[in-house]
């Protein structure tokens, strides 16, 4: 439980504490160290770790990647076909002798330490959480690509191996189906009617490792879809122009009528004057 983690402790090597390059990741590293203290490894998911730090899953995912790239932790993925079902995190440097005598914060009753990685890849469909173990991964690929095609008016193939790799990588990072839809919605609202940017409404851009998190966390104004909808602006502009033309025509007709009346009065006045002179 979270209380077990809070009341526990972790092994911290001096080199970790002094490494300025992992200053932002140190807290996460210490929790991983604590979780690994008993068995030498842990199965903690990004979702569980995010709940400990009250940080977005994508932030935890980024920190995990940094620690892995720096060689501080080692991650082994277990798969069932193309689907990641488990993740084992180990510290690359452990005090083995001390490890045997140290009771970390985790014990046999801490279920969070043994959460299957698939719980980190819960897919939300029709407002229900469905574990990847219970759903065909192909259906997930299909739903994401079909959603993109529907929103962006594109025609990407649902069985493209390239697109599947991009989606699988993001799911492995801990993102959900709703995250994919959120990214698609945000970028479609911004780009779909932009002749220069609409070409980037494609899987290789939207689901890119370096861009996906940025797009997901992007702030959108309440009426952003309307403000960025060029077709709406165009309709409004044409309506204004049409109304202006109507007013112009009406003004001309009114002017002609008014002018005609004046001319008729002038004609009548001159006519009457001429008769009076003759008499």
Secondary structure, DSSP 8 states (H G I E B T S, - for coil): -HHHHHT------HHHHH-GGGTTTHHHHHHHHHHHTTTS-B---HHHHHHHHT--HHHHHHHHHHHHHTTSEEEEEEEETTEEEEEEEEESS--HHHHTT---S--TT-GGGG--GGGGG-EEETTEEE-GGGS-HHHHHHHHHHHHHHHHT----TT-HHHHHHHHHHHHTT--HHHHHHHHHHHHHHHTT-TTTGGG-SHHHHT-HHHHHHHHT----TTHHHHT-HHHHHHHHHHHHHHHHHHHHHHHHHHHHHHHHHHHHHHHHHHHHHHHHH-
